[in-house]
């Protein structure tokens, strides 16, 4: 059997297949900017927040490798390989978006504890986001030739940034439009509730756009690309363990970088609201029911919107920068900027200047979303793209689990529930990730001509998008 070369995709095709990721990240942005605020509105203590956030990494640890493995062995002439999973995940995520901020009302109707229902809906949202997210990473590996990997993941990063900017800023925007940012004790403000409704709608619309505009390669196409016959062997979940034992050396090295990077991100997402409320607004750690606390929550949403906005801009620079200085050097530089940004939040007391740390954090976020995958894609067998992307997620969720277990006690016993000190610890972790990134081996440059062609949108248009 003669080998087919996987065709380049035009920029418009890459955007089409990544559009749903924008909706997913709008939901993710709403969660990151508001979950701690919602939980504290419902009565959670600041040093318990990381334990509630553990739901996300635990579900990712279990769900993503399974979904990736199933996707590698799924095919429908009508629905494709990855699309069924991110469609189902999107629908369930939308349900979680609707019910999470309304957990207090549900608890009254169902006669249960409000925090219990909040955690259940957060778990539903997290598990569903993981179901939807992993197939998009694998889809880039499925559809693009490897030299277009940086382009594909950079486009995803841009769309992620757009979705996250909208999601992060939505409560503040609605507040400025007159929607109430105050709620009775034990409830969530309407500005947050309506933001989650908008997020659910955008998520479903963007996912449907990708489903309808993108056609995936068939098993026979993959067989042609890899010079292999389609396998008749039925997949077993025990295969995941064998695949895990054979992970490429580069994935192991990147995993260490990911560990420290995501330790820092988890710290930021969980503790920034409390840090701003106490360190910048002068509130006490347990003062989560005041108007000032909700104002701090809105400010955090705006700041998270800023770092995602800066991530969009830096995503355009990732491709030429990676070509000029190399992928691992680009990633190290971005992570260094992010670490400095997190640490500087302690020293910048003027809230009007807190956008400055978001510049470095945005650079790091853009690179974290793109460069590890662009470096990894060359080391992953094409027929194992889904399961290995799911396994790579281990190095994202494990640092969050470690941080989630020990972060709360550290904030309580070391920092006296004033979380800004732990945010500084997160910054140090990101700088460590930058240093380790420089030691990576086996990372090649992209093919310059192919990358430039993709950016110009002049790559070969293929029937599969």
C-alpha positions, 0 to 999 in steps of 0.5 A: 500500500502506498503512503499518502501524505496528510494534506495541509489545511488552510487557516479557515479550516483550522479555525472551523475545527477549533471553533467549539474550543472557544465555547468550551473555554468560555465555560472554563473562564466562567468557572475559573473566575467565579467558582471560588466566589460562588462557593464562598457565597454558599459559605465555604471557608477560604482554606477549604476552597482547594478541596472543592476544586479537587473535583476537576483534576480527579475527573480529568484524571479518569475521564480524559484517557478513557475518552481519548482511548474510546475516540481512537477506536470510534468511527461513524460515517455520520458523526466521525471520531471525535465529534460525538464526544465533544458534542455530548460533553458540551450538552452536559457542560451546559447543564452544569453551567445552568445549575451551578450558580442556582445550587441554593435554589435547588437545595431548597427545592430538594431539601439538601445542603447547598454546598453539596449541590454546588459540588455535585454541579461543579463535578458535572461541569468538570467531568463534562468539560473534560469529555469535550476538551480532550477530543479537540486536542486529539482532533488537531493531531488527527487532522493536521500534518505534524509540521502544522502542529504549532499553527493548529494549537496556536489557533486553538489558543487564540480562540480559547483566549477569545472565549475566556475573555468573554466568559471572564468579563461577563459578570462585570459587563452585566453589572455595568449594564444594571444587572444586580451584583448583590444577592441575599446571604447564601445566594449568588448575584444575578450578574453571575447567574445570567453570565452562566446562562450566556456561557451555556448558549455560546458553548452549544452554538460553537460546538454545533458549528464545529460539528457541522463544518468539519469532516474527519478522516476515516479509518481507511484514510489513517491506514493510508497515512500510516501504511497500516491496515485498519485493525479488526482487534476490539479495543480493551481498556487494559490497553491504556495501561500498556500505552501508559507504560510506553509513553515517549521520553519527551512526554515524560520530560514535558510532564515535569514542566507541565507539573509546575506550570499547572501547579501555578495555574491552579493556585491562581484560579483558586486563590486570586479572588480571596487574595484580591479581597484581602490583600487589596480590598482590606477584607478579612478572609471570612468576609465573603458575603459583602458587596466589596467581596463581590466587587473583588470577584468582578475585578478578578473576572476582569483581570482573568479577561486581561490575561486571556486577552494578552494570551491572544496577542502572544499566540500570534507571536508564538509561531514566528518566535518558535521559528526564531529561537526554538519551541522550548526556548519560547516556552521557557520565556513565556513561563518566566514572564508568567512567574514574574507576573504572579509574584508581582501581584503581591507588590502591586497594591494599586488595583488599577495597576493589576493589569500589569501582572496579567501581561506575563500571565497571559504570555504563559497561558498562551504558551501552556495551551500551545507549545507543549502540544506542538512539541509533543505531537511529533513524538506520538503515533498517529493511531494513538493520538487520542489516548496519549493526549489523554495520558498527557493530561495526567501531568496537568491534573496531578499537580492540581490534585497535589495542590488541592490537597495541601494548598488549603492547609498551607494557606491556613497554617502558613499564611493565616488564610491570607492567600496572596502569599500562596499566589507568590508560591505559584509564581515560583513554581512557574519559574521552576517550570521555565528553567526545566523547559530549557533542558528538554531534548528532542524538540525540533523546529517546525518547517518554516515554509509550511507554517507560513503557508498555513498562516497565509491561508494558502495551504492545500484545501482538502475535502475533510474540513 
